Amino acid sequence: MTTQTQVMTTQELADKLVSLCREGKFEEATASLYSDDIVSMEAGAPPGGERESKGLAAVKAKGEWWATNHEVHSCTVEGPLVAGSHFACTFKLDVTFKPQSRRFVMEEVAVYKVADGKVVYEEFFYNM
């Protein structure tokens, strides 16, 4: 007897990602909602890194770098706005960049592409 796994729609996945991010569960969102072949594109390369990350391991490593180097004081997530296999949301983060003890507010738009119930592409737009 075989069972079929229900694939999330773009709306369901978008709602789940936004919900997890609002709870500060970014690592859980990545682990549970992203494809193994995810491509992630930043607005600019992080210190010592690349603008583009390919594969789930690389995206997780980028997230670990972020968590290690930033103290998040607050995070507001708006959205999602869904169109076909894509969705977008906005993030407003009050963070301190630990290596420089520099606190700032960061606003970004995130755009995601979904295939087979997983995020396969994400791109972040923000001012550096």
Sequence and secondary structure as in RCSB ss.txt:
>XXXX:A:sequence
MTTQTQVMTTQELADKLVSLCREGKFEEATASLYSDDIVSMEAGAPPGGERESKGLAAVKAKGEWWATNHEVHSC
TVEGPLVAGSHFACTFKLDVTFKPQSRRFVMEEVAVYKVADGKVVYEEFFYNM
>XXXX:A:secstr
         HHHHHHHHHHHHHTT HHHHHHHHEEEEEEEE SS  TTS SEEESHHHHHHHHHHHHHHEEEEEE
EEEEEEEETTEEEEEEEEEEEEGGGTEEEEEEEEEEEEEETTEEEEEEEE   
